């Protein structure tokens, strides 16, 4: 009896190990500009992404959904992904477009706010495997930095205008 049981287990292991290995097709997923600077206090920032299916994939990869985390009080709107991205990518193809938009509330304290965005999908329209995850961030400046920047730009503009005004007073002929 022990011999039959041992042979049965050995046969099952042999069949299980000799079957074709399951191959999950993949995508490459990158953000064009993953870390952005919110130069004004409050507003929206749009993040673009490129998703590519390698030519070595055996079939199309379906892009079925997403998952994300972002530091509060910043909010993420992923409707660009659902409205613009294709339902699937055939082997050797890629797509670039707006992926999501962040809304930065006015008066947000100085700092760096981080998040992650994950594409979900797989071999069919019901798959929800992780296809790729990217990190992103928003840097908000100190109010004094914005004031310093604006003052410097105003000074530069005045210098250029004054130089142009003096040039006109001299009456140079060309």
GUSEKOL-337168 format. One record per residue (C-alpha): x, y, z; residue number from 1; chain; residue in one letter. Coordinates in steps of 0.05 Angstrom, whole numbers, m for minus. Each point is the difference from the previous one (the first is absolute). Layout:
% GUSEKOL-337168
X Y Z NUM A a
...
This chain:
% GUSEKOL-337168
0 0 0 1 A x
57 47 17 2 A x
33 m15 m67 3 A x
m64 17 m38 4 A x
m8 65 38 5 A x
72 19 m12 6 A x
m7 m15 m75 7 A x
m64 41 m4 8 A x
32 60 34 9 A x
62 m6 m45 10 A x
m45 m3 m62 11 A x
m39 62 21 12 A x
64 38 14 13 A x
29 m20 m67 14 A x
m62 23 m37 15 A x
m4 64 39 16 A x
73 18 m11 17 A x
2 m19 m73 18 A x
m61 41 m21 19 A x
11 65 m37 20 A x
19 57 46 21 A x
m51 54 5 22 A x
25 64 m32 23 A x
m29 67 21 24 A x
7 54 m53 25 A x
27 66 25 26 A x
0 74 m14 27 A x
50 56 11 28 A x
m31 59 36 29 A x
34 68 10 30 A x
m21 71 16 31 A x
27 55 m45 32 A x
12 48 59 33 A x
m11 m37 66 34 A x
20 58 46 35 A x
m33 67 m13 36 A x
5 68 33 37 A x
m63 38 19 38 A x
25 70 m14 39 A x
m66 32 19 40 A x
m37 m13 64 41 A x
m55 m47 m22 42 A x
m19 m26 m69 43 A x
4 m64 m40 44 A x
58 m40 m27 45 A x
m7 m51 m56 46 A x
44 m62 m3 47 A x
14 m34 m67 48 A x
21 m72 m7 49 A x
25 m48 m52 50 A x
m22 m73 3 51 A x
34 m50 m46 52 A x
m12 m73 m12 53 A x
64 m36 m20 54 A x
1 m37 m67 55 A x
17 m63 38 56 A x
m70 m2 31 57 A x
m42 m59 m24 58 A x
m66 38 m2 59 A x
m32 67 14 60 A x
3 28 70 61 A x
m64 30 26 62 A x
2 65 40 63 A x
m60 m10 45 64 A x
8 49 58 65 A x
44 36 48 66 A x
16 10 73 67 A x
33 60 32 68 A x
22 33 65 69 A x
15 73 9 70 A x
16 43 60 71 A x
m61 39 25 72 A x
m25 54 m11 73 A x
22 m8 m73 74 A x
m51 m38 m41 75 A x
9 m43 m62 76 A x
m49 m5 m58 77 A x
13 m62 m43 78 A x
m54 13 m53 79 A x
54 15 m52 80 A x
22 m73 5 81 A x
m70 m27 m12 82 A x
m17 51 m55 83 A x
65 0 m40 84 A x
38 m64 9 85 A x
m15 m61 m45 86 A x
m34 m61 29 87 A x
59 m43 m20 88 A x
69 2 m30 89 A x
22 m50 m53 90 A x
71 m26 3 91 A x
50 52 m24 92 A x
m47 60 8 93 A x
0 59 47 94 A x
m44 58 19 95 A x
17 69 30 96 A x
m52 46 30 97 A x
m27 36 61 98 A x
m6 m51 56 99 A x
m26 40 59 100 A x
m8 70 29 101 A x
18 23 70 102 A x
m37 57 34 103 A x
43 41 48 104 A x
m43 41 48 105 A x
20 73 11 106 A x
40 15 63 107 A x
31 m69 3 108 A x
60 1 48 109 A x
70 m2 m29 110 A x
24 m71 m14 111 A x
4 m60 m45 112 A x
m63 m41 m9 113 A x
9 m71 m27 114 A x
m44 m53 m30 115 A x
m3 m64 m40 116 A x
m41 m20 m61 117 A x
m9 m73 m20 118 A x
m28 m28 m65 119 A x
m43 m62 6 120 A x
m17 m51 m54 121 A x
25 m62 m34 122 A x
m18 m53 m51 123 A x
m74 16 m5 124 A x
m52 54 16 125 A x
m11 m27 70 126 A x
72 m5 23 127 A x
24 45 56 128 A x
73 m18 8 129 A x
50 56 13 130 A x
32 19 m67 131 A x
44 56 27 132 A x
7 52 54 133 A x
31 69 m4 134 A x
16 51 53 135 A x
m15 74 m8 136 A x
5 63 41 137 A x
m18 73 6 138 A x
45 53 31 139 A x
m35 62 28 140 A x
44 61 11 141 A x
4 44 62 142 A x
m41 64 m9 143 A x
63 41 11 144 A x
33 m37 m58 145 A x
m57 19 m46 146 A x
4 73 23 147 A x
76 0 m12 148 A x
m9 m29 m69 149 A x
m54 50 m20 150 A x
41 59 27 151 A x
61 m23 m40 152 A x
m41 m7 m63 153 A x
m30 70 10 154 A x
70 29 10 155 A x
25 m34 m64 156 A x
m60 26 m39 157 A x
13 71 25 158 A x
74 m4 m20 159 A x
m18 m23 m70 160 A x
m53 54 m7 161 A x
48 54 26 162 A x
54 m21 m50 163 A x
m50 3 m57 164 A x
m24 69 23 165 A x
71 28 3 166 A x
13 m29 m69 167 A x
m60 39 m28 168 A x
23 65 33 169 A x
68 m3 m33 170 A x
m35 m3 m67 171 A x
45 m51 m31 172 A x
m9 m9 m74 173 A x
7 m67 m33 174 A x
